[in-house]
């Protein structure tokens, strides 16, 4: 799920950046440091959408660096248990498959894949139905449901299932059109 929230961060800036474009340098450094990172509490920071305020700088003793409190708006992505996502399969093995939905990696165990699908090893490992009509392999797009999340300080891990109504393969790169 995506959220638009306001966060705060203390940014350190070197004295060589002081001048007319101080605010621009501060915003550029904030975007470089924050976008694409993950905090366990808020999720993955997708993009900074605006700057609320830049506080007064505090000079750090002995270094000359200045610390500015910056309040900014951003879009964050945080998956929740029970959420339905579309993801791209990145790896298939006999234990299940891994898929990515943006920055989140999701593991789907072979116990959470429908019973009529079996693992096929070979050049392109995949899960295939008995009639061969549906195939899950690398680069396949799947719709899955998140059934569990584990949140660390800098990463979010998910477990998913496709063993439910309206879940499964959306597009198969190996299918002939």
N, C-alpha and C positions, 0 to 999 in steps of 0.2 A: 504494500500500500504506500502511496506517496502522500507526504504531508508538507505543508508550507509553514515553517516555524521561524522563530527569532532566536538566534544564538548569540553568545558573547565570547570574545577571545581577546587575550592580550597579545599584541603584535610588537615585536622588537624591530627597530629600524636603525640602520647604520647612519652615522652623521653625514656621509657623502650624499645621501638621498634628500637632505633638507633643502628646501627651496620652494619655488612656486608650485611645482607639481608634487608636493609632499603627499597630498591626499591620494592622487592617482597611483603613486608608487606603493602606498600603503594598501590600497584596494587590490592592485596587481599581486602583491606579495600574499595577501589574504587568499585570493583565488588560487594561487599556485600551491599554497600550504594546505588549504582546506578541501577544495573540490576533489572528489574521488576517494576521500578517506572514510573510515568507518569508526563510529563510536558505538559501543554496545548499547548505550542508553537511547540514542536517537536514530541510529541506523546509518546507512551510507549517504553521505552528502553528495547529491547529484549536481547541483548548481547553486551559485549564489545569485539571488535575484535583485538584491538591493542592499544599500548600507543605511541603517537606521541612524547611527551616530558614531562619531569618533571623539573620544574623550581627550582631555588634556594629557600630554605626554609627561612621563616621569623619567628623568635622567638617571641612568644606572651608574652608581659610583665606580670609578676606575676604568670604565670601558668606553664611555661616551655614547653608548647605545641608548635609545629612548624607547620606553614601553608605552604603547597607546592602547587603551581599552576600546575595542571596536564592537559595536552591536550591529548584527547583519541579519537579513532575511535569506532563507535558503530552502530549497526543495530537498527533502530527504526521502529515502526509500527504505522501508522496514517491513519485512514479511511477517505475517502472523499465522498462527495455527488455524487451520480451516480455510485459509485463503486459496483461491484458484489462480494459478499462474500459467502463462505460456512460456515454454523454455526450449532451448536448443540442446540436443544431446551432444555431449562432448566425448564420452567414453562408454563403451559397453563391455562388460565381462560377465562371467557366469554367476557372480554375486548380485548383479543388477546393473544399473547404469547411472552415470552422473550427467546432470544437465545444468545449464546456466540460464538464469533469468536476470539479465543485466549483470550486476556485480555478485549476485548470490549464487553459490553452488548448492545444488540439491541432489541428494542421493535417493534413488528409488531401488529398494531391495527386490530381489526376484520373488519374495513372498508377497510383495505389494504390486506385482504385475499380474494381470488376469491369468487364470489357470490354463487357458487354451493357448497361451504363448510359451514357446520353448526356446531356450538358448541354442543358437547355431554357431559353432566355432568355424574358423576358416580365414580367408583373406580379409573379409569384412565381418567381424563378429556382430551378431544381431539377435534380436528376439523376434520370432516369426509365428504367426498363427498356423494351425495345422493345415489349412487350405492355402496358405501362402499369400492371402489377400492383404494382410497388414504386416508391416515390418518396421521394427525400431532399430536403427543403426546410427552411427555417428552422423551428425548434421540433420537428423530428423527433428521436426518440431513437434513437441508434445504438449498437451494440456494436462496439468497435474494439480493435485491438491496437497497442500502442506499439512502434514500431520504432527510435525514436531520441529522445534527450533532450539538451537543451543547458541547462546550469545556470550562471546568472549569480549575482552576489552577492545580488540581491534578487528574482530571478524564475526560473521554470523553464518552458522551452518544450519542446513535444513534437511529434513527427511520428508519424502513425498510419496504419494501413491497414485497409480493410474487405474486402480481396481475399484472403480465407482462409475456411476452413470455419467455419460457425456465427457469422460476423460479418455485420454489416449493420444494416438497419432493425429496430428493436424495435417502435416505434409511430410512426404517421404522423398528424399533426394534420389533414391534408387529406383523409384517407380517410373515406368515408361509412360509418357503422356500421349 
